[in-house]
């Protein structure tokens, strides 16, 4: 399994992370706003 890191938790970063995960990679997203990152971790969605 490959590891993928995505810098940025906005719309594009989230889309890239989803695509990588669907391709079977382990994904880590780094974001500037802790609340946004916590929300993504909790809901698996970027609202």
C-alpha distance matrix in Angstrom:
0.0 3.8 6.7 9.7 13.2 16.1 19.7 22.1 22.1 24.6 24.5 22.6 20.0 19.5 19.4 16.7 14.6 15.2 14.4 11.0 10.3 11.9 9.8 6.7 5.7 6.8 10.3 13.3 16.7 19.7 23.0 26.6 28.0 26.9 28.4 26.4 23.1 24.3 25.3 21.9 20.2 22.9 23.3 20.0 22.5 24.2 27.9
3.8 0.0 3.8 6.5 10.1 13.1 16.5 19.2 19.8 22.2 22.3 20.1 17.4 17.5 17.4 14.3 12.6 14.0 13.0 9.3 9.7 11.9 9.6 7.5 4.9 6.1 8.6 11.3 14.4 17.1 20.6 24.1 25.8 25.1 26.9 24.8 21.5 23.2 24.3 20.9 19.6 22.7 23.1 19.7 21.8 22.9 26.7
6.7 3.8 0.0 3.8 6.8 10.1 13.4 16.1 16.8 19.6 20.2 18.2 15.1 15.4 16.1 13.0 10.8 13.0 12.9 9.1 9.5 12.6 11.1 9.3 5.6 4.7 6.0 7.8 11.1 13.5 17.1 20.5 22.4 21.6 23.6 21.7 18.3 20.2 21.6 18.3 17.0 20.4 21.1 17.8 19.9 20.7 24.4
9.7 6.5 3.8 0.0 3.8 6.6 10.0 12.7 13.7 16.2 16.8 14.6 11.5 12.2 12.9 9.7 7.9 10.8 10.6 7.2 8.6 11.9 10.8 10.1 6.4 6.0 4.8 6.3 8.6 11.1 14.4 17.8 19.9 19.7 21.6 19.3 16.3 18.7 19.8 16.4 15.8 19.4 19.8 16.4 17.8 18.1 21.9
13.2 10.1 6.8 3.8 0.0 3.8 6.6 9.6 11.0 13.9 15.2 13.2 9.7 11.1 12.6 9.7 8.1 11.6 12.2 9.5 10.9 14.3 13.8 13.4 9.8 8.5 5.8 4.8 5.9 7.6 11.0 14.3 16.6 16.6 18.9 16.7 13.8 16.5 18.0 14.9 14.6 18.3 19.0 16.0 17.1 16.7 20.3
16.1 13.1 10.1 6.6 3.8 0.0 3.8 6.2 7.8 10.3 11.7 9.6 6.1 8.2 9.9 7.4 6.6 10.4 11.3 9.6 11.3 14.4 14.6 14.9 11.8 10.9 7.4 6.2 4.7 6.2 8.7 12.0 14.3 15.0 17.0 14.4 12.0 15.3 16.3 13.2 13.9 17.5 17.8 14.8 15.1 14.0 17.5
19.7 16.5 13.4 10.0 6.6 3.8 0.0 3.8 6.8 9.2 11.6 9.9 6.7 9.5 11.8 10.0 9.7 13.3 14.5 13.3 14.9 18.0 18.3 18.6 15.5 14.3 10.8 8.6 6.0 4.9 6.5 9.0 11.9 13.3 15.7 13.3 11.5 15.1 16.3 13.9 14.9 18.5 19.0 16.5 16.3 14.5 17.6
22.1 19.2 16.1 12.7 9.6 6.2 3.8 0.0 3.8 5.7 8.6 7.9 5.2 7.8 10.5 9.9 9.9 13.0 14.6 14.4 15.7 18.4 19.4 20.1 17.3 16.2 12.4 10.3 6.8 5.7 4.9 7.2 9.6 11.6 13.3 10.6 9.6 13.4 14.1 12.0 13.8 17.0 17.2 15.0 14.1 11.6 14.4
22.1 19.8 16.8 13.7 11.0 7.8 6.8 3.8 0.0 3.8 6.8 7.6 5.1 5.6 9.1 9.7 9.0 11.3 13.8 14.0 14.6 17.1 18.8 19.4 17.1 15.7 12.0 10.1 6.4 6.4 4.8 7.6 8.4 10.0 10.9 7.6 6.9 10.6 10.6 8.5 10.9 13.7 13.6 11.7 10.5 8.0 10.8
24.6 22.2 19.6 16.2 13.9 10.3 9.2 5.7 3.8 0.0 3.8 5.6 5.3 6.0 8.5 10.0 10.5 12.1 14.2 15.4 16.3 18.2 20.0 21.2 19.3 18.5 14.8 13.5 9.9 10.1 8.0 9.6 10.1 12.4 12.5 8.9 9.7 13.1 12.2 10.3 13.4 15.7 14.8 13.0 10.8 7.5 9.6
24.5 22.3 20.2 16.8 15.2 11.7 11.6 8.6 6.8 3.8 0.0 3.8 5.6 5.3 6.1 8.7 10.0 10.6 12.3 14.3 15.4 16.5 18.5 20.2 18.9 18.8 15.4 15.0 11.9 13.0 11.5 13.4 13.7 15.8 15.3 11.6 12.4 15.4 13.7 11.5 14.8 16.7 15.0 12.9 10.2 7.3 9.2
22.6 20.1 18.2 14.6 13.2 9.6 9.9 7.9 7.6 5.6 3.8 0.0 3.8 5.4 5.0 6.2 8.5 9.9 10.6 12.3 14.2 15.4 16.6 18.6 17.1 17.5 14.2 14.1 11.4 12.6 11.9 14.2 15.4 17.5 17.8 14.1 14.1 17.5 16.4 13.6 16.4 18.9 17.4 14.7 12.6 10.4 12.8
20.0 17.4 15.1 11.5 9.7 6.1 6.7 5.2 5.1 5.3 5.6 3.8 0.0 3.8 5.5 5.2 6.1 8.6 10.0 10.6 12.2 14.3 15.4 16.7 14.7 14.4 11.0 10.4 7.6 9.0 9.0 11.9 13.4 15.0 15.8 12.3 11.5 14.9 14.5 11.5 13.7 16.7 15.9 13.0 11.8 9.9 13.0
19.5 17.5 15.4 12.2 11.1 8.2 9.5 7.8 5.6 6.0 5.3 5.4 3.8 0.0 3.8 5.4 5.0 6.1 8.6 9.8 10.4 12.2 14.2 15.4 13.9 13.5 10.3 10.3 7.9 10.2 10.1 13.2 13.7 14.7 14.8 11.2 10.4 13.2 12.2 8.9 11.3 13.9 12.5 9.5 8.2 6.9 10.4
19.4 17.4 16.1 12.9 12.6 9.9 11.8 10.5 9.1 8.5 6.1 5.0 5.5 3.8 0.0 3.8 5.4 5.2 6.2 8.6 9.9 10.6 12.4 14.5 13.7 14.3 11.6 12.7 10.9 13.5 13.7 16.7 17.4 18.5 18.5 14.8 14.1 16.8 15.5 12.1 14.4 16.7 14.8 11.6 10.0 9.3 12.3
16.7 14.3 13.0 9.7 9.7 7.4 10.0 9.9 9.7 10.0 8.7 6.2 5.2 5.4 3.8 0.0 3.8 5.5 5.1 6.1 8.5 9.9 10.6 12.6 11.2 12.2 9.6 10.9 9.7 12.4 13.5 16.7 18.1 19.1 19.8 16.4 15.0 17.9 17.3 13.7 15.3 18.2 16.9 13.4 12.7 12.2 15.5
14.6 12.6 10.8 7.9 8.1 6.6 9.7 9.9 9.0 10.5 10.0 8.5 6.1 5.0 5.4 3.8 0.0 3.8 5.5 5.1 6.1 8.6 9.8 10.7 9.0 9.1 6.2 7.8 7.2 10.6 12.2 15.8 16.8 17.2 17.9 14.7 12.7 15.2 14.9 11.2 12.1 15.2 14.3 10.6 10.9 11.1 14.8
15.2 14.0 13.0 10.8 11.6 10.4 13.3 13.0 11.3 12.1 10.6 9.9 8.6 6.1 5.2 5.5 3.8 0.0 3.8 5.5 5.1 6.1 8.6 9.9 9.6 10.3 8.4 10.6 10.3 13.8 15.0 18.5 19.0 19.2 19.2 15.9 14.3 16.3 15.2 11.4 12.5 14.8 13.1 9.4 9.6 10.6 14.1
14.4 13.0 12.9 10.6 12.2 11.3 14.5 14.6 13.8 14.2 12.3 10.6 10.0 8.6 6.2 5.1 5.5 3.8 0.0 3.8 5.5 5.2 6.3 8.9 9.0 11.0 9.8 12.5 12.6 16.0 17.5 21.0 21.9 22.3 22.7 19.3 17.7 19.9 18.9 15.2 16.2 18.6 16.9 13.1 13.2 14.0 17.3
11.0 9.3 9.1 7.2 9.5 9.6 13.3 14.4 14.0 15.4 14.3 12.3 10.6 9.8 8.6 6.1 5.1 5.5 3.8 0.0 3.8 5.5 5.0 6.6 5.5 7.7 7.0 10.2 11.2 14.6 16.9 20.5 21.8 21.9 22.8 19.7 17.4 19.6 19.4 15.6 15.8 18.7 17.7 13.9 14.8 15.6 19.2
10.3 9.7 9.5 8.6 10.9 11.3 14.9 15.7 14.6 16.3 15.4 14.2 12.2 10.4 9.9 8.5 6.1 5.1 5.5 3.8 0.0 3.8 5.3 5.1 4.9 6.2 6.3 9.8 11.3 15.1 17.2 21.0 21.7 21.2 21.8 19.0 16.5 18.0 17.7 14.0 13.7 16.2 15.3 11.5 13.1 14.8 18.4
11.9 11.9 12.6 11.9 14.3 14.4 18.0 18.4 17.1 18.2 16.5 15.4 14.3 12.2 10.6 9.9 8.6 6.1 5.2 5.5 3.8 0.0 3.8 5.3 7.3 9.5 10.1 13.5 14.7 18.5 20.3 24.0 24.6 24.3 24.4 21.4 19.4 20.8 19.9 16.2 16.3 18.2 16.7 13.0 14.2 16.2 19.4
9.8 9.6 11.1 10.8 13.8 14.6 18.3 19.4 18.8 20.0 18.5 16.6 15.4 14.2 12.4 10.6 9.8 8.6 6.3 5.0 5.3 3.8 0.0 3.8 5.9 9.3 10.5 14.1 15.8 19.4 21.7 25.4 26.4 26.2 26.9 23.9 21.6 23.3 22.8 19.0 18.9 21.3 20.0 16.3 17.5 19.2 22.5
6.7 7.5 9.3 10.1 13.4 14.9 18.6 20.1 19.4 21.2 20.2 18.6 16.7 15.4 14.5 12.6 10.7 9.9 8.9 6.6 5.1 5.3 3.8 0.0 3.8 6.8 9.1 12.9 15.3 18.9 21.6 25.4 26.3 25.6 26.4 23.8 21.1 22.3 22.3 18.7 17.8 20.2 19.5 15.9 17.9 19.9 23.4
5.7 4.9 5.6 6.4 9.8 11.8 15.5 17.3 17.1 19.3 18.9 17.1 14.7 13.9 13.7 11.2 9.0 9.6 9.0 5.5 4.9 7.3 5.9 3.8 0.0 3.8 6.0 9.7 12.4 15.8 18.8 22.5 23.7 23.1 24.3 21.8 18.8 20.4 20.9 17.3 16.3 19.2 19.0 15.5 17.5 18.9 22.6
6.8 6.1 4.7 6.0 8.5 10.9 14.3 16.2 15.7 18.5 18.8 17.5 14.4 13.5 14.3 12.2 9.1 10.3 11.0 7.7 6.2 9.5 9.3 6.8 3.8 0.0 3.8 7.0 10.3 13.5 16.7 20.3 21.4 20.3 21.7 19.6 16.3 17.6 18.6 15.2 13.6 16.7 17.1 13.9 16.4 17.9 21.5
10.3 8.6 6.0 4.8 5.8 7.4 10.8 12.4 12.0 14.8 15.4 14.2 11.0 10.3 11.6 9.6 6.2 8.4 9.8 7.0 6.3 10.1 10.5 9.1 6.0 3.8 0.0 3.8 6.6 10.0 13.0 16.7 17.9 17.1 18.5 16.3 13.1 14.9 15.9 12.5 11.4 14.8 15.3 12.0 14.0 14.8 18.6
13.3 11.3 7.8 6.3 4.8 6.2 8.6 10.3 10.1 13.5 15.0 14.1 10.4 10.3 12.7 10.9 7.8 10.6 12.5 10.2 9.8 13.5 14.1 12.9 9.7 7.0 3.8 0.0 3.8 6.6 9.9 13.5 14.8 13.9 15.8 13.9 10.5 12.5 14.2 11.2 10.2 13.9 15.0 12.2 14.0 14.3 17.9
16.7 14.4 11.1 8.6 5.9 4.7 6.0 6.8 6.4 9.9 11.9 11.4 7.6 7.9 10.9 9.7 7.2 10.3 12.6 11.2 11.3 14.7 15.8 15.3 12.4 10.3 6.6 3.8 0.0 3.8 6.4 10.2 11.5 11.3 13.2 10.9 7.9 10.8 12.2 9.4 9.4 13.2 14.0 11.5 12.3 11.7 15.2
19.7 17.1 13.5 11.1 7.6 6.2 4.9 5.7 6.4 10.1 13.0 12.6 9.0 10.2 13.5 12.4 10.6 13.8 16.0 14.6 15.1 18.5 19.4 18.9 15.8 13.5 10.0 6.6 3.8 0.0 3.8 7.0 9.1 9.3 12.0 10.3 7.6 10.8 12.8 10.9 11.2 14.8 16.1 14.2 14.6 13.2 16.2
23.0 20.6 17.1 14.4 11.0 8.7 6.5 4.9 4.8 8.0 11.5 11.9 9.0 10.1 13.7 13.5 12.2 15.0 17.5 16.9 17.2 20.3 21.7 21.6 18.8 16.7 13.0 9.9 6.4 3.8 0.0 3.8 5.7 7.0 9.4 7.6 6.1 9.7 11.3 10.1 11.4 14.4 15.5 14.2 13.8 11.6 14.1
26.6 24.1 20.5 17.8 14.3 12.0 9.0 7.2 7.6 9.6 13.4 14.2 11.9 13.2 16.7 16.7 15.8 18.5 21.0 20.5 21.0 24.0 25.4 25.4 22.5 20.3 16.7 13.5 10.2 7.0 3.8 0.0 3.8 6.4 9.1 8.2 8.1 11.2 12.8 12.6 14.1 16.6 17.8 17.1 16.4 13.8 15.4
28.0 25.8 22.4 19.9 16.6 14.3 11.9 9.6 8.4 10.1 13.7 15.4 13.4 13.7 17.4 18.1 16.8 19.0 21.9 21.8 21.7 24.6 26.4 26.3 23.7 21.4 17.9 14.8 11.5 9.1 5.7 3.8 0.0 3.8 5.5 5.4 6.4 8.7 10.1 11.0 12.6 14.4 15.7 15.7 14.9 12.3 13.3
26.9 25.1 21.6 19.7 16.6 15.0 13.3 11.6 10.0 12.4 15.8 17.5 15.0 14.7 18.5 19.1 17.2 19.2 22.3 21.9 21.2 24.3 26.2 25.6 23.1 20.3 17.1 13.9 11.3 9.3 7.0 6.4 3.8 0.0 3.8 5.5 5.1 6.0 8.5 9.9 10.4 12.1 14.1 14.6 14.6 12.9 14.0
28.4 26.9 23.6 21.6 18.9 17.0 15.7 13.3 10.9 12.5 15.3 17.8 15.8 14.8 18.5 19.8 17.9 19.2 22.7 22.8 21.8 24.4 26.9 26.4 24.3 21.7 18.5 15.8 13.2 12.0 9.4 9.1 5.5 3.8 0.0 3.8 5.5 5.1 6.1 8.7 9.8 10.4 12.1 13.3 12.9 11.2 11.5
26.4 24.8 21.7 19.3 16.7 14.4 13.3 10.6 7.6 8.9 11.6 14.1 12.3 11.2 14.8 16.4 14.7 15.9 19.3 19.7 19.0 21.4 23.9 23.8 21.8 19.6 16.3 13.9 10.9 10.3 7.6 8.2 5.4 5.5 3.8 0.0 3.8 5.4 5.1 6.2 8.6 9.8 10.5 11.0 9.9 7.7 8.6
23.1 21.5 18.3 16.3 13.8 12.0 11.5 9.6 6.9 9.7 12.4 14.1 11.5 10.4 14.1 15.0 12.7 14.3 17.7 17.4 16.5 19.4 21.6 21.1 18.8 16.3 13.1 10.5 7.9 7.6 6.1 8.1 6.4 5.1 5.5 3.8 0.0 3.8 5.4 5.1 6.2 8.6 10.0 9.7 9.9 8.7 10.8
24.3 23.2 20.2 18.7 16.5 15.3 15.1 13.4 10.6 13.1 15.4 17.5 14.9 13.2 16.8 17.9 15.2 16.3 19.9 19.6 18.0 20.8 23.3 22.3 20.4 17.6 14.9 12.5 10.8 10.8 9.7 11.2 8.7 6.0 5.1 5.4 3.8 0.0 3.8 5.5 5.1 6.1 8.6 9.6 10.5 10.2 11.6
25.3 24.3 21.6 19.8 18.0 16.3 16.3 14.1 10.6 12.2 13.7 16.4 14.5 12.2 15.5 17.3 14.9 15.2 18.9 19.4 17.7 19.9 22.8 22.3 20.9 18.6 15.9 14.2 12.2 12.8 11.3 12.8 10.1 8.5 6.1 5.1 5.4 3.8 0.0 3.8 5.4 5.1 6.0 7.6 7.6 7.4 8.2
21.9 20.9 18.3 16.4 14.9 13.2 13.9 12.0 8.5 10.3 11.5 13.6 11.5 8.9 12.1 13.7 11.2 11.4 15.2 15.6 14.0 16.2 19.0 18.7 17.3 15.2 12.5 11.2 9.4 10.9 10.1 12.6 11.0 9.9 8.7 6.2 5.1 5.5 3.8 0.0 3.8 5.4 5.4 4.8 5.2 5.6 8.0
20.2 19.6 17.0 15.8 14.6 13.9 14.9 13.8 10.9 13.4 14.8 16.4 13.7 11.3 14.4 15.3 12.1 12.5 16.2 15.8 13.7 16.3 18.9 17.8 16.3 13.6 11.4 10.2 9.4 11.2 11.4 14.1 12.6 10.4 9.8 8.6 6.2 5.1 5.4 3.8 0.0 3.8 5.8 5.5 7.9 9.3 11.7
22.9 22.7 20.4 19.4 18.3 17.5 18.5 17.0 13.7 15.7 16.7 18.9 16.7 13.9 16.7 18.2 15.2 14.8 18.6 18.7 16.2 18.2 21.3 20.2 19.2 16.7 14.8 13.9 13.2 14.8 14.4 16.6 14.4 12.1 10.4 9.8 8.6 6.1 5.1 5.4 3.8 0.0 3.8 6.0 8.2 10.1 11.5
23.3 23.1 21.1 19.8 19.0 17.8 19.0 17.2 13.6 14.8 15.0 17.4 15.9 12.5 14.8 16.9 14.3 13.1 16.9 17.7 15.3 16.7 20.0 19.5 19.0 17.1 15.3 15.0 14.0 16.1 15.5 17.8 15.7 14.1 12.1 10.5 10.0 8.6 6.0 5.4 5.8 3.8 0.0 3.8 5.3 8.0 9.1
20.0 19.7 17.8 16.4 16.0 14.8 16.5 15.0 11.7 13.0 12.9 14.7 13.0 9.5 11.6 13.4 10.6 9.4 13.1 13.9 11.5 13.0 16.3 15.9 15.5 13.9 12.0 12.2 11.5 14.2 14.2 17.1 15.7 14.6 13.3 11.0 9.7 9.6 7.6 4.8 5.5 6.0 3.8 0.0 3.8 7.0 9.5
22.5 21.8 19.9 17.8 17.1 15.1 16.3 14.1 10.5 10.8 10.2 12.6 11.8 8.2 10.0 12.7 10.9 9.6 13.2 14.8 13.1 14.2 17.5 17.9 17.5 16.4 14.0 14.0 12.3 14.6 13.8 16.4 14.9 14.6 12.9 9.9 9.9 10.5 7.6 5.2 7.9 8.2 5.3 3.8 0.0 3.8 6.0
24.2 22.9 20.7 18.1 16.7 14.0 14.5 11.6 8.0 7.5 7.3 10.4 9.9 6.9 9.3 12.2 11.1 10.6 14.0 15.6 14.8 16.2 19.2 19.9 18.9 17.9 14.8 14.3 11.7 13.2 11.6 13.8 12.3 12.9 11.2 7.7 8.7 10.2 7.4 5.6 9.3 10.1 8.0 7.0 3.8 0.0 3.8
27.9 26.7 24.4 21.9 20.3 17.5 17.6 14.4 10.8 9.6 9.2 12.8 13.0 10.4 12.3 15.5 14.8 14.1 17.3 19.2 18.4 19.4 22.5 23.4 22.6 21.5 18.6 17.9 15.2 16.2 14.1 15.4 13.3 14.0 11.5 8.6 10.8 11.6 8.2 8.0 11.7 11.5 9.1 9.5 6.0 3.8 0.0
